[in-house]
Every structure is written in structure tokens, then in C-alpha cells.
């Protein structure tokens, strides 16, 4: 259940709540501001903890104090913000996440907090409020849908969060930031839910249905293309991948501000392989279960489109999510097959386990009909991305330096890191085919880049960026505001990027 968020003008020491959150920078001995006010109301209890060495202000560190009636709050959580010289929006999210998780562990049903770091290091109150809500909400995410007795749910809260601001003048901008943070965090949760679903539930048809329902809820135009339309369009790459599955493909087209030719058009494309066995080029059985997250790019695009609609960005934004299952059977496509995309471009199949780039080849061709200012695709495309960058950052490829720089800037603001990789023409030699224009796998050498070169072959002259998100789409351990499992990577990055286009 998503946490409810309210902004209230008032004095932090007068708020009645299960858990009151204040903060402390590393090295501070005498707290000021709201933390100082609480400390004075508690007769120096926070200073006493600092002097005893039990609170240093390290990022994410928490200490719990019990007011014993000195203030209406039943508990006070002091969270560390780290070093002030390194403080940024990511630190806000991590601090908020730590406080929220501590409140949950204490069984708090509601919590109140100040905005972390507004005015520090150049952070605006609006941005800081957004980050505070994002960190809190995302840290509390769980997916207990299929558990009769949900793990880690003995203490379910907090269910409500109140942001308290003393200055009435700041309340409107904090409300705006909190509203954006709530929309974006809920949209990340929407994407996480889709990825966490088992593949027997999250079929192409079911994901298309959920996309339609979401579109109706937030006011997006939605069209779903199935076999007859896909065949008429000549999407041979997508249909080739789908041949071996009883679950037929569904191609979802979402539009925000549909029909507005006075606005710039941005197209978002997400890889939606609902389960990837590898096809005839069968994957090893170990960890194959994780291939339910091979639609993480499509989930991120759907989540981003939800947020874009609710934020009502002044752009024409198109979301394309082809949903396909890659299975081996007597009808499955084979290595050595040659397939055509909807523009007639051809690809020789070397590996049926390099299927994501094939469905994107048709989606990138379809994107051209919108005459886009930019096209950005997200895909869990290669294992080599995980080897190169791990789960911390996505690999970024682009034919446009300005677009790449915009994505990098959004990456820094959101903490959804990217690292730009080379897209030099010399890498084309590795995917040359003797029987088609390109082949869909070029071997182990530079396989991360050759996958991007394959996609580039199917673009249509527009500004384009590709994000390989195979690593950051999932986490086995969980950390700060990214609990174990699906991360929803890409939603916040895309929304921030498009907000800067406006």
C-alpha cells in the first residue's frame, strides 16, 4: 500500500505522531534549526547522544529517542545526513529511506518529518521535498501479493507521512515537490509490481491489459496491436521471436497529449520480453527464473508514462512497449534464419537468445512515424552490461551528444546512474552478415557495444539513445530505497529527463 503524504505548516515540536524525524550533518555537535528546537524541547537529549559518541551524523545512521511526554511525538528519530560538503538529492533520498525503515521497524503507523536539506548545497525546498517523499515511499515498498503470511510484514507501517514546515511562505513549493515525489514514487512502484509478477501471470496479453487500465486511469491514449496488425505492419523481427510461444505478442502504444502537433515529440521504447528462455539457444537453468525481469525496460516506460500524464508535462510523449515471450518449440525461430523488420531491413539470427534487440528493431522502426525530436530505449539487453558496470549503472549509447548529456545530467539528479559507452562505426564489422544486412550477435568481443550497433541499424535518422539496464533493473540484496527485487530503474530518470525538456 502506498504511503499517504500530507504537508502541514506548523512547529515540529507540537506535532503528534508515532515517529518524528529530524536530521543531523556529520560533525555537528550542537544541532540547529528544527533539530535544535526538538533538542531544546527534550532538554538537550540529542546533544547528549552526540556527546556520548552514539550519533555521528553519518549518512543513513539513525538514533531513536523517547520524549516521555516532553513533546506530543511518541518517538524521535534522528537520521544522519552525512558530510555537508557532499550533500545532494541522493543523500536526501537515502536519509529519508533510512528514517522510514527505522520507523517501520518500530511499528510506527504514521510519521512526521522535516524536509531534509532544503537550502543546503543549493537544493531548493521543492526538490528536497520531492526527494524526501521519494526516499520514504520507495524504501517502504513491498510485494507480498502471493504470500498468505507476508515476509517482513509483521510491522506494516508507516501508512501516513506528514511533512512539517514552519515557514508558511515555503509551504506551496514544498507541496508541489511532495506531490511530484508522490506521483513519481507511486509510478516506480507500478513498474516494480509489473516486474515482480510471475511470468505465468505477466503474459503479453495481461501486461497489455494493465497498460490499458493504467492509461484509462491517468488519461493516456492507448492502442494495442496484436497479430493481424503486426503482420500487416511487417514486424517480422518481433513476430519471429514470438513464433515459439503460445502467448501471442502485444504491442502497446501509449500517447500523452496525443494529437498535439504544436509540442515536441519524445518517444520512449521499452523492451518487453515477458519471459526469456533463450529460445532454441536455451539458457542454462541456473537463475533462469530471473528472466521474468526481461520486461524491465517496458515496465519502466509504462511507469514513466503514468508519471508524465499525472504531472501533465507539456510534451507529446509516446511510449512503445512490445510484449513478447521467447520460448522453444516446433514453431520457434532458429539460428541461421533471416528476418525482416517493418522497414524491410534484414537480420541474420546467430542466437535466438539475442531476442530483445530484435523486437526493439521493429519498435525503433515504428517510432519513426511520430517524427520524434528524440527516441530513448531501455532494455535489459546483455549480460555483458552487468559484467562491465554491475548493478550500479546502466550503459548509455547515443548518436547525439546533447541528448547523452541531458541523460547524464538527469542521472546525477536522480541517482539512477548511467555511463556512456562508445558507438564507433568500426564496431559494425563485428555484426556484418554474409547473408543479411546485419547479424544479431557478434560474439563475445565488445558484445555490449555490438548490441547497440545492431539497434542503431534499425533507427531512422532521429536523435537516439539506448540504455542497457540489465544490471540495475534488479537487486538481490536491497539497499536504502531499493528493497530486494525489482528496482523500477529508469522511471525517475526518464521523468526527470522529460521535465527538463519542457
GIJO-V783656 format. One record per residue. N is the residue number from 1. PSI is psi in whole degrees, -180 to 180 (NA if undefined). OMEGA is omega as a letter, one per 40 degrees, with the letter a starting at -180 (999 if undefined). Layout:
# GIJO-V783656
n->{N & N}
psi->{PSI & PSI}
omega->{OMEGA & OMEGA}
This chain:
# GIJO-V783656
n->{1 & 2 & 3 & 4 & 5 & 6 & 7 & 8 & 9 & 10 & 11 & 12 & 13 & 14 & 15 & 16 & 17 & 18 & 19 & 20 & 21 & 22 & 23 & 24 & 25 & 26 & 27 & 28 & 29 & 30 & 31 & 32 & 33 & 34 & 35 & 36 & 37 & 38 & 39 & 40 & 41 & 42 & 43 & 44 & 45 & 46 & 47 & 48 & 49 & 50 & 51 & 52 & 53 & 54 & 55 & 56 & 57 & 58 & 59 & 60 & 61 & 62 & 63 & 64 & 65 & 66 & 67 & 68 & 69 & 70 & 71 & 72 & 73 & 74 & 75 & 76 & 77 & 78 & 79 & 80 & 81 & 82 & 83 & 84 & 85 & 86 & 87 & 88 & 89 & 90 & 91 & 92 & 93 & 94 & 95 & 96 & 97 & 98 & 99 & 100 & 101 & 102 & 103 & 104 & 105 & 106 & 107 & 108 & 109 & 110 & 111 & 112 & 113 & 114 & 115 & 116 & 117 & 118 & 119 & 120 & 121 & 122 & 123 & 124 & 125 & 126 & 127 & 128 & 129 & 130 & 131 & 132 & 133 & 134 & 135 & 136 & 137 & 138 & 139 & 140 & 141 & 142 & 143 & 144 & 145 & 146 & 147 & 148 & 149 & 150 & 151 & 152 & 153 & 154 & 155 & 156 & 157 & 158 & 159 & 160 & 161 & 162 & 163 & 164 & 165 & 166 & 167 & 168 & 169 & 170 & 171 & 172 & 173 & 174 & 175 & 176 & 177 & 178 & 179 & 180 & 181 & 182 & 183 & 184 & 185 & 186 & 187 & 188 & 189 & 190 & 191 & 192 & 193 & 194 & 195 & 196 & 197 & 198 & 199 & 200 & 201 & 202 & 203 & 204 & 205 & 206 & 207 & 208 & 209 & 210 & 211 & 212 & 213 & 214 & 215 & 216 & 217 & 218 & 219 & 220 & 221 & 222 & 223 & 224 & 225 & 226 & 227 & 228 & 229 & 230 & 231 & 232 & 233 & 234 & 235 & 236 & 237 & 238 & 239 & 240 & 241 & 242 & 243 & 244 & 245 & 246 & 247 & 248 & 249 & 250 & 251 & 252 & 253 & 254 & 255 & 256 & 257 & 258 & 259 & 260 & 261 & 262 & 263 & 264 & 265 & 266 & 267 & 268 & 269 & 270 & 271 & 272 & 273 & 274 & 275 & 276 & 277 & 278 & 279 & 280 & 281 & 282 & 283 & 284 & 285 & 286 & 287 & 288 & 289 & 290 & 291 & 292 & 293 & 294 & 295 & 296 & 297 & 298 & 299 & 300 & 301 & 302 & 303 & 304 & 305 & 306 & 307 & 308 & 309 & 310 & 311 & 312 & 313 & 314 & 315 & 316 & 317 & 318 & 319 & 320 & 321 & 322 & 323 & 324 & 325 & 326 & 327 & 328 & 329 & 330 & 331 & 332 & 333 & 334 & 335 & 336 & 337 & 338 & 339 & 340 & 341 & 342 & 343 & 344 & 345 & 346 & 347 & 348 & 349 & 350 & 351 & 352 & 353 & 354 & 355 & 356 & 357 & 358 & 359 & 360 & 361 & 362 & 363 & 364 & 365 & 366 & 367 & 368 & 369 & 370 & 371 & 372 & 373 & 374 & 375 & 376 & 377 & 378 & 379 & 380 & 381 & 382 & 383 & 384 & 385 & 386 & 387 & 388 & 389 & 390 & 391 & 392 & 393 & 394 & 395 & 396 & 397 & 398 & 399 & 400 & 401 & 402 & 403 & 404 & 405 & 406 & 407 & 408 & 409 & 410 & 411 & 412 & 413 & 414 & 415 & 416 & 417 & 418 & 419 & 420 & 421 & 422 & 423 & 424 & 425 & 426 & 427 & 428 & 429 & 430 & 431 & 432 & 433 & 434 & 435 & 436 & 437 & 438 & 439 & 440 & 441 & 442 & 443 & 444 & 445 & 446 & 447 & 448 & 449 & 450 & 451 & 452 & 453 & 454 & 455 & 456 & 457 & 458 & 459 & 460 & 461 & 462 & 463 & 464 & 465 & 466 & 467 & 468 & 469 & 470 & 471 & 472 & 473 & 474 & 475 & 476 & 477 & 478 & 479 & 480 & 481 & 482 & 483 & 484 & 485 & 486 & 487 & 488 & 489 & 490 & 491 & 492 & 493 & 494 & 495 & 496 & 497 & 498 & 499 & 500 & 501 & 502}
psi->{131 & 143 & 140 & 142 & 134 & 144 & 132 & 136 & 132 & -175 & 126 & -31 & -7 & 3 & 131 & 123 & 161 & -35 & 120 & 125 & 124 & -179 & 173 & 130 & 152 & 135 & -10 & 128 & -33 & 103 & 149 & -169 & -142 & -38 & -40 & -39 & -43 & -41 & -44 & -40 & -27 & 16 & 40 & 18 & -37 & -43 & -36 & -42 & -40 & -48 & -31 & -9 & 11 & -3 & 115 & -15 & 15 & 147 & 123 & -7 & 141 & 147 & 139 & 132 & 150 & 113 & -22 & 43 & -5 & -32 & 163 & -27 & 139 & -25 & 154 & 125 & 121 & 122 & 139 & 141 & -3 & -163 & 134 & -30 & -19 & 7 & 134 & -173 & -32 & -37 & -37 & -49 & -43 & -40 & -45 & -39 & -45 & -43 & -42 & -42 & -35 & -40 & -41 & -45 & -25 & -4 & 20 & 133 & -25 & 162 & 154 & 147 & 155 & 165 & 128 & 117 & 18 & 127 & -7 & 133 & 26 & 8 & 130 & 153 & -36 & -48 & -41 & -39 & -43 & -46 & -36 & -44 & -43 & -50 & -42 & -53 & -45 & -32 & -27 & 1 & 137 & 159 & 76 & 18 & -38 & 21 & 123 & -37 & 88 & 134 & 144 & 20 & 13 & -37 & 105 & -27 & -172 & 150 & -17 & 144 & 131 & 124 & 123 & 127 & 127 & -40 & 120 & -30 & -29 & -15 & -45 & -42 & -34 & -37 & -41 & -44 & -41 & -40 & -46 & -43 & -40 & -46 & -47 & -44 & -42 & -32 & -35 & -43 & -38 & -46 & -43 & -44 & -42 & -42 & -34 & -22 & 142 & 152 & -20 & -16 & -48 & 64 & 168 & -42 & -42 & -40 & -37 & -40 & -42 & -35 & -42 & -44 & -45 & -43 & -42 & -39 & -35 & -3 & 29 & 147 & 137 & 132 & 137 & 120 & 132 & -170 & -49 & -45 & -39 & -38 & -40 & -37 & -16 & 32 & 71 & -28 & -50 & -47 & -31 & -46 & -37 & -11 & -35 & 4 & 142 & -21 & 110 & 153 & 152 & 129 & 112 & 131 & 113 & 144 & 131 & 131 & 44 & 137 & -3 & 92 & 2 & -1 & 148 & 146 & 126 & 132 & 128 & 131 & 130 & 130 & 128 & 57 & 108 & -27 & 139 & 103 & -15 & -11 & -144 & -34 & 66 & 136 & 158 & 150 & -29 & 127 & 10 & -26 & -28 & -12 & 2 & -21 & 13 & 1 & 19 & -31 & -43 & -40 & -41 & -40 & -42 & -43 & -43 & -42 & -37 & -49 & -40 & -42 & -46 & -30 & -12 & 56 & 139 & 62 & 158 & 109 & 131 & 133 & 124 & 120 & 96 & 123 & 122 & 145 & 135 & 104 & 155 & 126 & -169 & -16 & -4 & 150 & 158 & 157 & 139 & -12 & 155 & 126 & 154 & 141 & 179 & -14 & 5 & -1 & 146 & 150 & 132 & 134 & 117 & -41 & 129 & -6 & 1 & 56 & -29 & -39 & -24 & -49 & -31 & -30 & -39 & -39 & -39 & -33 & -40 & -33 & -29 & -27 & -14 & 2 & 58 & 150 & -34 & 150 & 129 & 125 & 147 & 134 & 138 & 80 & -40 & 145 & -25 & -24 & -41 & -40 & -41 & -43 & -4 & -153 & 3 & -38 & 151 & 154 & 128 & 130 & 142 & 149 & 9 & 112 & -39 & -45 & -43 & -40 & -37 & -43 & -41 & -43 & -42 & -35 & -43 & -38 & -36 & -16 & 7 & 89 & 146 & 158 & 125 & 136 & 159 & 148 & 39 & 147 & -25 & -24 & -13 & -31 & -30 & -16 & 19 & 139 & 148 & -17 & -10 & -178 & -41 & 164 & 154 & 3 & 137 & 15 & -177 & -32 & 123 & 37 & -27 & -45 & -38 & -29 & -39 & -38 & -36 & -47 & -42 & -34 & -28 & 3 & 166 & 45 & 3 & 166 & 129 & 144 & 143 & 132 & 115 & 111 & 25 & -37 & -56 & -4 & -17 & 146 & 133 & -19 & -39 & 138 & 141 & -115 & 16 & 86 & 164 & 136 & -145 & 137 & -21 & 21 & 136 & -27 & -53 & -37 & -49 & -42 & -44 & -43 & -47 & -29 & -29 & -21 & -21 & NA}
omega->{a & i & i & a & i & i & a & i & i & i & a & a & a & a & i & a & i & a & i & a & i & a & a & i & i & i & i & a & i & a & i & i & a & i & i & i & i & i & i & i & i & i & i & a & a & i & i & i & i & a & i & a & a & i & a & a & i & a & i & i & i & i & a & i & a & a & a & i & i & i & a & a & a & i & i & i & i & a & i & i & a & a & a & a & a & a & i & a & i & i & i & a & a & i & i & i & a & i & a & i & i & i & i & a & i & i & a & i & i & a & i & a & i & i & a & i & i & a & i & i & i & a & i & i & a & i & a & i & i & a & i & i & i & a & i & a & a & i & a & a & i & i & a & a & a & i & i & i & a & i & i & a & i & i & a & a & e & i & a & i & i & i & a & i & a & a & i & a & a & a & a & a & i & i & i & i & i & i & i & i & i & i & a & i & i & i & i & i & i & i & i & i & a & a & a & a & i & a & i & i & a & i & i & a & a & i & i & i & a & i & i & i & i & a & i & a & a & i & i & i & a & i & i & i & i & a & a & a & a & i & i & i & a & a & a & i & a & a & i & i & a & a & a & a & i & i & a & a & i & a & a & i & i & i & i & a & i & i & i & a & i & a & i & a & i & i & i & a & a & i & a & i & a & i & a & i & a & a & i & i & a & i & i & a & a & i & i & a & a & a & i & a & i & i & a & i & i & i & i & i & i & i & i & i & i & a & a & i & a & i & i & a & a & i & i & a & i & i & a & i & i & i & a & i & a & a & i & i & a & i & a & i & a & i & a & i & i & a & i & i & a & i & i & i & a & i & i & a & i & i & i & i & i & a & a & i & i & a & i & i & i & a & i & i & i & a & a & a & a & a & a & i & i & i & i & i & i & a & i & a & a & i & a & i & i & i & a & a & a & a & a & a & i & i & a & i & i & i & a & a & a & i & i & i & i & i & i & i & i & i & i & a & a & a & i & a & i & i & a & a & a & i & a & a & a & a & i & a & a & i & i & i & i & a & i & a & i & i & a & i & a & a & a & a & i & a & i & a & a & i & i & i & i & i & a & i & a & i & a & i & i & i & a & i & i & i & i & a & a & a & a & a & a & i & a & a & a & a & a & a & i & i & a & i & a & a & a & a & i & a & a & i & a & a & i & i & a & i & i & i & a & 999}
